[in-house]
Amino acid sequence: MAGMEMNDYRLERWLAVLLSLLFFLPFVAKADDLLLANVSYHGDEMPYRNGEEFLALTGGVLAPVRIEVRSEHDPIVDNEGEVTGKHVAVPGFDDYTLLVRGKKLNPGKVTLADPDFLELNPGVTRASIILGRTTSHVYYRCNDTHCTFVLETDGVSQDLVTVEIERRGKEIFTGDVSHMINVAGDFDHDGKLDLVMNAATHWNESRPTLFLSSSAKPGQLLRKVAELVMTGC
C-alpha cells in the first residue's frame, strides 16, 4: 500500500507541474500584444477572441486574466440594428487597465520607476525617470515643423515618436496631440527601463504602445513590440 500511495503522490506532483506549464504556455508562445480592459472598440481595432489570456498590468503586478469579448452596437459607425463593435471585459479590474502579453513577459511583480506615470506635452516637457540606480531623461527635440519625443539613458538617446507642429512665435501648437507615459518600470526583469506610453501622432487617435528594453537592437534603449491604435470617429 505504501508503494501505491507513493506512486499516487508522484502522479499528483507530475500533473500539478504539467498543468502549471500549460497555464503559462500562452504567455511564452504568443507574440507581443497590448489591449485595454473594460473598453469598447470599433470592430476592426480589436482582433482578439473571447477567453484569450493576457497579463493585467496593475499595482506593480502582472496578473493573468482571461478577456470576455462581446459584440455590441457601435454608435459611431453602425447603422440601426448593426453590432460591429466589440467590448472587452475583465471583471474585477478598472476601466482602461493595461493588458499585455509576450515572449518576455511573465506573471508576477514588476519594478516600477519613479515616477511611473507622466503626462507629456510636445515642446515643453522635460522630466527624469529613476529605475534602481539609473536615471533616464525624457524630453522633446523640436524644429520648425516637428517635435520628437526622446528617451536618454547613460548618454544614449533614442527617438520614440514624432508629431507635426505649428509655430506661432515662441508658441508651439500640436493640433491637440499629447503623449502620456502610462507605466514606466522594468516589465521584463532585465534591470532596464520599459515603457507603456500613448505614442499618438494625430488628435483623433490613441496609440498605447509597449516598449521593451530586452528587445532593443544594439545601440538602442527600447524596441516597440506592440501597439493598439484606437480612433475616436
DRENTILO-195568 format. One line per field, with one value per residue: residue number from 1; x, y, z of N, C-alpha, C in turn. Coordinates in pm, 1 decimal. Layout:
// residues N
nuba = NUM  ...
n_xx = X  ...
n_yy = Y  ...
n_zz = Z  ...
ca_xx = X  ...
ca_yy = Y  ...
ca_zz = Z  ...
c_xx = X  ...
c_yy = Y  ...
c_zz = Z  ...
//
This chain:
// residues 233
nuba = 1  2  3  4  5  6  7  8  9  10  11  12  13  14  15  16  17  18  19  20  21  22  23  24  25  26  27  28  29  30  31  32  33  34  35  36  37  38  39  40  41  42  43  44  45  46  47  48  49  50  51  52  53  54  55  56  57  58  59  60  61  62  63  64  65  66  67  68  69  70  71  72  73  74  75  76  77  78  79  80  81  82  83  84  85  86  87  88  89  90  91  92  93  94  95  96  97  98  99  100  101  102  103  104  105  106  107  108  109  110  111  112  113  114  115  116  117  118  119  120  121  122  123  124  125  126  127  128  129  130  131  132  133  134  135  136  137  138  139  140  141  142  143  144  145  146  147  148  149  150  151  152  153  154  155  156  157  158  159  160  161  162  163  164  165  166  167  168  169  170  171  172  173  174  175  176  177  178  179  180  181  182  183  184  185  186  187  188  189  190  191  192  193  194  195  196  197  198  199  200  201  202  203  204  205  206  207  208  209  210  211  212  213  214  215  216  217  218  219  220  221  222  223  224  225  226  227  228  229  230  231  232  233
n_xx = 81.5  197.8  372.8  194.0  67.6  284.4  330.7  90.6  120.5  344.5  234.8  37.3  200.4  332.7  118.4  42.0  266.8  259.7  12.4  67.1  262.7  117.0  -55.1  106.5  205.5  73.3  169.1  430.9  436.7  290.3  288.1  391.1  143.4  -98.7  -360.8  -662.0  -854.1  -1206.3  -1326.5  -1476.1  -1454.8  -1404.0  -1493.3  -1280.0  -1056.6  -998.1  -879.8  -889.8  -1005.0  -1284.1  -1201.5  -924.5  -592.9  -430.2  -198.1  -268.9  -162.6  -115.6  -89.8  182.1  205.7  192.8  -80.3  -235.7  -509.3  -830.3  -987.3  -1314.8  -1511.3  -1755.5  -1996.5  -2127.1  -2342.8  -2204.1  -2201.5  -2089.7  -2019.8  -2205.8  -2511.1  -2863.8  -2948.8  -2717.9  -2424.0  -2129.9  -1931.6  -1696.0  -1671.6  -1447.1  -1411.9  -1284.2  -1356.8  -1347.9  -1137.0  -1019.8  -1158.7  -986.3  -758.1  -431.9  -355.0  -129.3  90.5  345.9  656.7  857.4  742.9  607.0  384.3  359.3  538.9  645.2  905.1  847.7  912.3  1027.8  910.6  624.6  440.2  363.8  255.5  278.8  374.3  425.8  715.9  738.7  777.8  1005.6  1162.4  1273.9  1329.8  1355.8  1499.6  1588.1  1930.0  1963.3  1917.1  1699.0  1619.3  1353.2  1241.0  1151.8  1262.7  1265.7  1193.4  1113.8  887.5  830.4  807.0  995.8  976.0  1201.1  1399.7  1655.1  1935.8  2215.1  2382.3  2301.7  2066.7  1731.3  1488.2  1138.4  875.4  736.7  578.9  379.5  400.7  299.7  439.9  391.9  528.2  688.7  529.9  416.6  211.3  26.6  -192.9  -368.2  -247.1  -112.4  106.0  151.3  307.2  202.8  276.7  586.5  865.8  1031.9  943.6  1018.5  1215.7  1495.4  1639.5  1637.8  1484.6  1147.6  862.3  515.3  340.2  132.4  163.5  60.4  2.9  -174.5  -459.4  -699.8  -661.3  -573.8  -285.1  -174.5  133.8  376.4  700.4  996.5  1299.9  1455.7  1419.9  1547.7  1752.7  2110.9  2273.6  2040.5  1784.3  1526.2  1265.6  986.3  731.4  462.7  147.0  -160.3  -401.4  -640.8  -923.2  -1117.3  -1343.4
n_yy = -120.7  121.5  168.1  209.9  444.9  619.3  621.9  735.5  988.3  1083.5  1091.8  1287.6  1509.3  1529.5  1583.7  1831.4  1988.2  1969.3  2092.2  2350.9  2426.0  2422.0  2630.6  2859.2  2852.8  3001.0  3264.3  3244.9  3147.2  3314.5  3607.6  3950.9  4152.0  4412.3  4554.0  4715.0  4693.8  4649.2  4822.7  4970.7  4900.2  4990.3  4751.6  4666.2  4729.8  4553.3  4245.5  4015.8  3713.7  3587.9  3467.6  3457.6  3473.8  3717.0  3943.3  4141.1  4459.1  4610.3  4798.3  4737.8  4471.0  4190.7  4029.1  3723.1  3699.0  3634.1  3745.3  3876.1  3888.0  4060.6  4122.9  4440.0  4726.3  4978.8  5307.9  5503.5  5412.7  5218.9  5129.8  5138.0  4854.6  4715.8  4547.3  4585.3  4659.0  4591.5  4481.9  4463.2  4290.7  4257.7  4126.0  4265.7  4438.8  4776.0  5019.7  5065.0  4933.9  4818.4  4557.7  4309.8  4089.7  3854.1  3712.1  3767.9  3838.1  3769.9  3635.4  3800.7  4012.0  4341.0  4586.8  4915.9  5241.0  5567.7  5878.1  5662.4  5733.2  5975.7  6284.5  6427.4  6699.5  6811.7  6997.9  7129.6  6962.9  6816.4  6568.7  6353.1  6004.3  5753.9  5441.4  5196.1  5235.7  5393.3  5682.2  5810.7  6034.2  6221.9  6406.4  6666.9  6719.8  6978.1  7126.4  7360.4  7239.6  6991.2  6792.9  6575.2  6306.4  6208.3  5959.6  5931.4  5769.0  5719.0  5857.7  5758.9  5812.6  5793.4  5823.7  5819.9  5889.8  6102.8  6412.9  6636.3  6993.0  7336.4  7648.3  7954.5  8231.6  8213.4  8014.6  7673.4  7471.3  7176.6  7062.6  6948.9  6710.9  6501.0  6333.0  6047.6  5878.0  5586.4  5372.3  5326.2  5124.2  4815.8  4568.4  4330.0  4221.3  4269.6  4459.7  4708.5  5010.5  4996.8  5091.4  5179.1  5375.2  5638.9  5681.0  5863.3  6013.2  6180.6  6393.8  6259.3  6002.4  5735.2  5571.8  5339.7  5200.3  4946.7  4937.4  4758.4  4695.7  4464.6  4374.0  4547.9  4671.7  4660.1  4947.1  5080.5  5181.7  5089.3  4886.6  4899.9  4679.1  4618.9  4764.4  4948.5  5078.6  5320.1  5491.1  5792.6  5864.0
n_zz = 0.0  73.9  -136.2  -347.1  -258.8  -270.6  -545.5  -631.6  -517.2  -657.1  -912.5  -877.9  -825.2  -1071.6  -1243.8  -1140.7  -1203.2  -1482.9  -1542.5  -1453.4  -1637.0  -1875.0  -1815.9  -1817.9  -2072.5  -2290.0  -2251.8  -2318.8  -2577.8  -2752.1  -2967.7  -2900.8  -2752.6  -2693.4  -2503.8  -2383.4  -2089.2  -2022.5  -2209.9  -2500.0  -2849.4  -3195.9  -3443.3  -3615.4  -3473.2  -3273.7  -3260.4  -3102.2  -2934.9  -2743.1  -2421.9  -2452.0  -2313.9  -2114.8  -1952.2  -1684.0  -1614.8  -1328.3  -1031.2  -990.5  -1055.6  -1274.6  -1363.2  -1440.8  -1663.9  -1820.0  -2113.5  -2174.8  -2448.8  -2626.3  -2880.6  -2984.7  -3036.5  -3232.8  -3186.7  -3347.0  -3606.9  -3682.8  -3846.4  -3766.6  -3582.3  -3644.7  -3520.9  -3497.3  -3326.3  -3055.7  -2721.5  -2457.9  -2168.3  -1837.5  -1556.6  -1227.5  -1257.2  -1315.3  -1547.5  -1853.6  -1771.7  -1834.0  -2055.9  -2136.0  -2320.8  -2402.8  -2527.8  -2348.4  -2114.1  -1797.2  -1543.4  -1222.9  -984.1  -1081.0  -1119.5  -1052.0  -1190.1  -1078.1  -1138.8  -1208.6  -1388.3  -1633.7  -1771.7  -2089.5  -2294.4  -2615.4  -2686.3  -2438.1  -2219.9  -1995.8  -1816.9  -1546.6  -1499.4  -1265.3  -1220.0  -1013.3  -974.0  -1189.3  -1383.1  -1614.3  -1885.3  -2025.4  -2302.3  -2540.7  -2871.9  -3090.4  -3411.8  -3672.8  -3777.7  -3664.0  -3361.0  -3162.8  -2944.8  -2699.7  -2543.0  -2304.3  -2173.3  -1974.4  -2157.0  -2402.1  -2652.4  -2779.4  -3030.2  -2992.1  -3077.8  -3328.7  -3398.1  -3597.4  -3589.1  -3532.6  -3541.7  -3375.5  -3336.9  -3031.5  -2942.1  -2951.4  -3141.1  -3148.1  -3265.3  -3079.7  -3008.2  -2765.6  -2536.2  -2321.5  -2062.2  -1960.9  -1790.8  -1634.1  -1589.8  -1495.4  -1681.0  -1799.5  -1649.4  -1677.3  -1556.5  -1674.7  -1806.9  -1910.5  -2108.9  -2120.4  -2330.7  -2459.4  -2782.0  -2971.5  -3293.1  -3403.2  -3350.4  -3332.1  -3244.9  -3020.9  -2906.9  -2743.1  -2655.8  -2630.1  -2514.2  -2493.3  -2321.0  -2334.1  -2588.1  -2748.5  -3017.5  -3086.5  -2959.1  -2908.3  -2673.2  -2628.7  -2778.4  -2987.9  -2931.8  -2933.4  -3017.4  -2988.3  -3184.6  -3163.2  -3275.3  -3261.4  -3419.7
ca_xx = 0.0  285.1  424.1  86.7  49.1  395.8  307.9  -17.1  176.2  427.5  145.8  -24.0  303.4  355.6  3.8  47.6  369.9  211.5  -90.9  128.3  329.0  12.4  -111.9  196.0  246.0  30.1  249.4  559.5  424.1  226.9  360.4  360.2  15.2  -140.2  -504.3  -715.6  -966.6  -1332.6  -1330.5  -1542.4  -1370.0  -1453.9  -1469.2  -1151.5  -946.8  -981.6  -884.1  -875.5  -1125.7  -1329.6  -1127.5  -778.6  -523.1  -340.8  -148.8  -315.4  -55.5  -179.8  -34.6  313.9  193.2  135.5  -171.3  -300.1  -653.8  -892.2  -1075.9  -1450.2  -1539.3  -1892.7  -2032.0  -2219.5  -2370.0  -2105.2  -2282.4  -2021.3  -2015.5  -2312.1  -2648.7  -2956.5  -2954.5  -2585.6  -2343.9  -1991.9  -1839.4  -1651.1  -1642.7  -1355.7  -1432.1  -1207.8  -1422.1  -1261.3  -1031.3  -1068.3  -1162.0  -860.1  -642.7  -345.7  -338.6  -14.5  141.6  459.9  754.3  947.5  660.4  556.9  308.5  434.2  568.4  737.0  961.7  802.3  1006.2  984.6  768.6  584.8  338.9  395.5  182.5  379.8  325.0  534.0  777.9  754.8  801.7  1133.5  1149.8  1363.6  1267.4  1457.7  1475.6  1706.0  2035.5  1976.4  1827.1  1674.4  1558.7  1262.5  1225.5  1118.9  1354.4  1174.9  1236.0  1001.9  772.2  806.2  865.1  1025.4  990.2  1330.1  1442.2  1800.8  1987.7  2360.9  2442.9  2240.2  1934.1  1650.6  1362.5  1028.1  761.7  747.2  449.8  384.6  366.5  292.3  496.9  339.3  621.5  751.3  431.6  411.4  78.1  40.2  -320.4  -426.2  -176.6  -32.9  155.1  142.4  368.5  104.7  351.2  730.7  922.5  1102.0  841.4  1077.0  1311.2  1635.9  1701.0  1637.5  1356.1  1048.5  755.8  390.9  306.4  45.7  250.2  -29.2  58.0  -287.8  -550.4  -817.1  -623.5  -497.9  -195.8  -94.8  246.2  465.5  842.3  1073.8  1445.3  1516.6  1404.4  1614.6  1866.5  2235.5  2276.8  1911.7  1738.8  1398.1  1207.1  840.6  694.6  317.6  71.4  -304.6  -444.0  -783.7  -965.8  -1240.0  -1456.4
ca_yy = 0.0  238.5  190.4  268.3  583.4  697.0  639.7  833.3  1118.8  1126.7  1124.2  1417.3  1611.5  1541.3  1652.1  1971.4  2053.7  1975.4  2193.6  2483.7  2455.5  2453.8  2760.7  2967.1  2838.8  3108.2  3384.1  3218.8  3111.4  3415.5  3730.6  4060.2  4217.4  4509.7  4577.6  4782.7  4620.2  4717.3  4930.1  4940.2  4920.9  4963.5  4610.1  4638.0  4765.4  4452.9  4115.8  3903.7  3634.3  3560.5  3365.2  3465.5  3508.1  3831.7  3980.9  4274.0  4535.4  4699.5  4796.2  4676.5  4326.2  4134.7  3925.6  3652.1  3716.0  3598.0  3852.1  3843.1  3971.0  4051.6  4217.5  4543.2  4832.9  5086.2  5426.0  5592.8  5361.4  5122.7  5166.8  5078.9  4708.9  4656.7  4527.2  4556.7  4696.1  4487.8  4526.1  4371.7  4299.6  4177.0  4154.2  4287.2  4535.7  4908.0  5054.7  5104.7  4859.6  4770.0  4413.8  4282.9  3953.2  3843.3  3608.1  3807.9  3885.3  3660.2  3680.3  3830.6  4151.8  4417.4  4702.7  5041.6  5352.3  5685.7  5840.8  5556.9  5791.9  6112.5  6349.0  6490.7  6794.9  6843.7  7129.4  7190.1  6866.1  6750.8  6506.3  6242.9  5880.4  5677.3  5298.9  5147.5  5336.4  5457.0  5794.2  5838.8  6164.6  6230.3  6545.0  6685.4  6792.7  7038.7  7222.7  7446.4  7163.7  6866.2  6767.3  6433.6  6266.4  6140.3  5897.2  5930.9  5697.7  5698.8  5913.0  5701.8  5868.9  5725.6  5887.1  5726.1  5928.5  6237.5  6470.7  6763.8  7108.4  7466.8  7752.7  8090.7  8299.1  8117.5  7913.1  7552.8  7412.3  7037.6  7008.4  6871.8  6585.3  6495.5  6198.6  6010.2  5752.1  5521.6  5299.3  5314.3  5028.2  4701.0  4465.3  4205.2  4175.8  4276.2  4569.9  4831.4  5077.2  4968.6  5191.2  5178.6  5515.0  5674.1  5738.4  5914.9  6107.6  6256.8  6431.8  6172.3  5864.9  5695.4  5467.0  5276.9  5129.9  4878.2  4940.2  4672.6  4708.3  4335.5  4351.4  4656.8  4640.7  4722.1  5092.2  5136.9  5160.7  5020.5  4849.7  4890.0  4539.8  4606.9  4889.5  4940.2  5203.2  5343.9  5618.6  5842.6  5857.3
ca_zz = 0.0  80.1  -270.8  -427.4  -214.7  -322.3  -689.0  -645.8  -482.8  -768.5  -1022.9  -849.2  -844.1  -1215.4  -1301.7  -1097.8  -1283.3  -1620.4  -1550.3  -1441.0  -1763.9  -1970.8  -1779.2  -1855.9  -2211.2  -2379.0  -2236.8  -2381.2  -2717.9  -2834.7  -2995.7  -2809.6  -2778.0  -2593.5  -2508.7  -2266.1  -2032.7  -1993.9  -2308.5  -2626.1  -2966.2  -3329.6  -3469.2  -3679.5  -3382.7  -3168.2  -3328.0  -3009.6  -2914.8  -2607.8  -2350.0  -2467.2  -2190.6  -2111.6  -1820.4  -1645.2  -1550.1  -1232.2  -896.9  -985.5  -1072.9  -1396.4  -1315.7  -1551.7  -1675.6  -1946.8  -2158.0  -2217.9  -2565.7  -2676.9  -2986.7  -2941.0  -3132.1  -3236.7  -3218.7  -3440.1  -3744.4  -3712.4  -3872.9  -3671.0  -3586.8  -3665.2  -3398.6  -3540.2  -3220.1  -2962.7  -2585.4  -2388.3  -2023.8  -1742.9  -1428.3  -1112.1  -1287.3  -1352.5  -1688.9  -1915.7  -1721.1  -1941.8  -2073.7  -2222.5  -2322.5  -2491.9  -2500.3  -2240.8  -2003.1  -1715.5  -1426.7  -1100.8  -953.8  -1164.2  -1051.3  -1110.6  -1185.6  -1002.1  -1131.1  -1302.3  -1476.2  -1672.7  -1880.7  -2172.5  -2392.9  -2709.2  -2681.5  -2306.8  -2113.5  -1973.6  -1685.8  -1515.2  -1453.8  -1192.9  -1202.1  -942.3  -965.1  -1320.2  -1412.0  -1755.6  -1910.5  -2139.8  -2345.1  -2681.8  -2960.5  -3186.6  -3512.9  -3712.5  -3827.1  -3591.4  -3229.1  -3142.7  -2805.0  -2687.5  -2417.6  -2293.5  -2056.9  -1974.9  -2276.9  -2522.0  -2674.0  -2879.9  -3066.2  -2976.6  -3161.0  -3384.7  -3436.7  -3666.9  -3506.4  -3596.5  -3455.5  -3383.3  -3248.5  -2942.0  -2907.1  -3032.5  -3147.4  -3193.2  -3309.8  -2968.6  -2983.0  -2642.9  -2506.3  -2181.4  -2019.5  -1874.5  -1687.7  -1653.6  -1495.4  -1552.9  -1700.2  -1849.1  -1547.5  -1718.1  -1483.3  -1754.0  -1816.5  -2013.9  -2107.9  -2195.9  -2350.0  -2570.2  -2884.6  -3074.4  -3389.6  -3456.4  -3242.7  -3325.2  -3215.5  -2902.8  -2954.2  -2636.9  -2717.8  -2536.0  -2548.2  -2404.1  -2332.0  -2367.8  -2732.1  -2819.5  -3103.5  -3037.2  -2968.6  -2872.5  -2536.4  -2629.5  -2907.5  -2987.7  -2956.8  -2951.1  -3009.1  -3009.0  -3243.7  -3140.0  -3328.9  -3199.4  -3511.8
c_xx = 85.7  339.6  319.7  63.0  161.0  378.1  198.1  33.4  260.5  341.9  80.1  75.1  326.4  241.4  3.3  149.4  322.7  106.6  -33.5  198.7  227.2  -47.6  -25.9  236.0  200.0  115.1  387.7  545.3  371.7  318.9  320.7  229.8  -14.9  -287.8  -542.2  -840.5  -1086.8  -1349.7  -1405.1  -1452.8  -1453.2  -1412.9  -1333.1  -1032.1  -908.6  -994.0  -889.7  -1010.4  -1157.6  -1247.4  -977.2  -715.3  -428.1  -286.2  -194.2  -205.1  -118.1  -114.3  100.9  313.0  140.3  52.3  -238.3  -451.4  -699.6  -990.4  -1212.4  -1486.7  -1684.0  -1913.2  -2133.2  -2240.3  -2263.2  -2177.7  -2218.6  -2032.7  -2132.4  -2443.0  -2738.0  -2963.4  -2821.7  -2510.4  -2201.8  -1889.7  -1804.1  -1626.5  -1557.4  -1370.1  -1335.2  -1264.5  -1321.3  -1149.6  -1093.0  -1077.0  -1023.3  -737.2  -563.6  -336.8  -226.0  13.8  256.7  559.7  842.3  872.9  599.7  477.8  400.0  459.4  662.4  786.7  917.0  908.3  947.5  1014.0  737.5  477.6  377.5  299.9  281.1  315.1  439.7  584.2  805.5  796.5  945.4  1129.2  1253.0  1283.0  1376.4  1412.1  1601.3  1807.1  2052.7  1871.7  1818.6  1607.3  1467.7  1241.4  1186.9  1229.8  1271.3  1249.1  1113.3  876.0  737.4  866.0  880.4  1046.3  1111.4  1345.8  1593.8  1842.2  2137.4  2424.9  2390.4  2099.4  1863.4  1521.5  1250.5  906.7  779.5  609.8  473.0  341.7  350.5  345.9  430.0  419.5  693.8  657.4  437.6  270.9  88.0  -90.1  -383.5  -365.0  -98.7  7.2  147.3  219.6  272.9  170.9  498.1  785.6  996.3  1004.3  900.8  1194.0  1455.7  1707.6  1700.6  1494.5  1274.3  936.9  629.9  349.6  209.4  129.8  167.0  43.5  -49.9  -386.2  -664.3  -778.8  -561.3  -415.1  -111.6  10.4  336.7  607.2  917.6  1223.7  1509.9  1504.2  1477.9  1730.9  1992.3  2235.7  2145.1  1878.0  1614.7  1364.2  1056.0  801.1  544.3  256.0  -75.3  -349.3  -594.7  -819.1  -1097.4  -1359.7  -1406.4
c_yy = 126.9  272.7  253.7  413.6  672.0  723.3  742.0  975.0  1173.6  1166.1  1260.3  1530.9  1637.2  1617.0  1800.8  2049.6  2071.9  2084.5  2334.3  2523.6  2494.3  2591.0  2874.4  2963.0  2952.8  3233.8  3367.7  3208.7  3224.5  3534.1  3837.7  4127.5  4313.1  4540.5  4656.4  4710.1  4710.5  4841.7  4880.2  4980.9  4919.0  4819.9  4578.3  4673.7  4650.0  4311.5  3994.9  3840.2  3617.1  3447.1  3370.5  3518.6  3626.1  3845.4  4122.5  4343.7  4638.3  4684.9  4730.1  4525.7  4296.9  4014.3  3856.8  3667.4  3658.8  3708.2  3795.2  3940.0  3950.9  4157.4  4317.4  4646.0  4941.0  5214.0  5518.7  5543.9  5270.5  5190.7  5099.4  4927.1  4641.0  4646.7  4489.8  4590.5  4577.6  4550.6  4419.9  4393.8  4208.8  4208.1  4168.8  4386.3  4666.0  4923.2  5101.5  5041.7  4804.3  4618.2  4390.9  4133.4  3948.7  3741.6  3640.9  3862.5  3766.8  3715.0  3707.7  3979.0  4211.7  4536.1  4828.5  5149.4  5465.6  5810.5  5728.9  5604.8  5935.8  6159.5  6436.5  6581.8  6835.1  6986.3  7183.0  7090.7  6815.9  6695.3  6395.1  6124.1  5794.5  5533.5  5238.9  5259.2  5414.8  5566.2  5813.9  5974.5  6155.1  6376.8  6547.7  6763.3  6845.8  7124.3  7303.6  7368.4  7040.6  6871.0  6616.6  6406.7  6174.5  6080.8  5892.1  5864.1  5676.3  5743.2  5856.9  5758.5  5794.1  5802.1  5784.0  5761.8  6073.3  6285.9  6602.2  6876.4  7231.5  7569.2  7887.6  8174.7  8195.9  8003.1  7795.6  7494.9  7274.3  6978.6  6915.8  6732.9  6598.4  6351.4  6173.2  5880.7  5690.3  5447.0  5295.0  5219.8  4918.8  4584.8  4329.4  4155.5  4169.5  4392.0  4702.2  4883.0  5028.7  5071.8  5138.4  5324.9  5531.2  5747.9  5790.0  6012.7  6199.0  6282.1  6332.5  6026.5  5854.8  5575.2  5412.6  5184.2  5071.6  4878.2  4855.5  4687.7  4578.0  4301.8  4456.0  4605.3  4705.4  4872.5  5159.8  5106.4  5073.0  4975.7  4841.4  4746.8  4522.0  4744.8  4861.4  5075.8  5215.4  5482.4  5660.9  5831.0  5836.9
c_zz = 0.0  -57.7  -360.4  -390.0  -269.2  -471.3  -715.0  -619.2  -598.7  -888.7  -1002.6  -869.7  -993.3  -1283.1  -1265.4  -1180.5  -1426.9  -1636.9  -1539.7  -1570.1  -1870.8  -1944.3  -1829.6  -2002.4  -2300.6  -2370.3  -2299.0  -2532.1  -2805.5  -2859.9  -2895.6  -2850.9  -2663.7  -2614.8  -2383.9  -2220.2  -2010.9  -2079.6  -2432.2  -2743.3  -3093.7  -3364.3  -3526.8  -3590.8  -3290.4  -3227.6  -3234.5  -2978.1  -2766.9  -2546.0  -2365.4  -2338.7  -2210.8  -1969.7  -1792.0  -1566.2  -1458.2  -1095.8  -885.5  -1000.4  -1212.4  -1356.4  -1434.7  -1548.3  -1809.2  -1986.2  -2197.3  -2329.9  -2608.4  -2785.6  -2933.5  -3050.8  -3119.9  -3278.1  -3321.2  -3583.8  -3780.0  -3750.0  -3769.0  -3690.6  -3608.2  -3531.9  -3437.6  -3431.8  -3132.2  -2825.6  -2517.8  -2238.4  -1950.7  -1605.1  -1315.1  -1135.2  -1334.7  -1503.9  -1733.0  -1849.4  -1839.0  -1939.5  -2173.3  -2223.3  -2421.3  -2443.3  -2380.7  -2119.2  -1930.2  -1596.8  -1307.8  -1085.3  -1057.4  -1083.3  -1123.0  -1094.3  -1100.6  -1085.3  -1231.2  -1399.0  -1506.6  -1781.0  -1956.5  -2275.8  -2485.5  -2693.3  -2543.4  -2198.0  -2113.7  -1831.8  -1671.1  -1465.1  -1391.0  -1178.0  -1138.4  -926.0  -1094.2  -1338.3  -1562.8  -1768.0  -2032.8  -2172.2  -2492.7  -2751.5  -3076.7  -3289.2  -3554.3  -3748.0  -3744.5  -3450.9  -3212.1  -2994.9  -2791.9  -2548.3  -2416.8  -2162.5  -2073.8  -2106.2  -2407.5  -2536.0  -2786.1  -2902.2  -3058.9  -3061.3  -3204.8  -3428.6  -3509.7  -3573.0  -3594.0  -3497.7  -3484.0  -3285.3  -3163.7  -2903.5  -3004.8  -3024.4  -3212.4  -3244.6  -3208.1  -2951.8  -2853.2  -2618.9  -2356.3  -2160.5  -1918.5  -1760.0  -1728.1  -1548.1  -1568.6  -1563.7  -1735.8  -1763.5  -1598.3  -1651.1  -1556.0  -1771.7  -1935.5  -2000.8  -2174.9  -2207.4  -2465.7  -2672.4  -3001.5  -3166.1  -3447.3  -3343.9  -3224.3  -3299.4  -3076.9  -2944.3  -2837.7  -2699.5  -2610.1  -2591.0  -2446.1  -2429.6  -2376.0  -2515.4  -2815.1  -2905.1  -3045.4  -3061.6  -2937.7  -2728.0  -2530.6  -2771.1  -2891.9  -3023.8  -2976.6  -2942.8  -3038.4  -3061.2  -3232.7  -3193.9  -3266.8  -3290.5  -3653.4
//
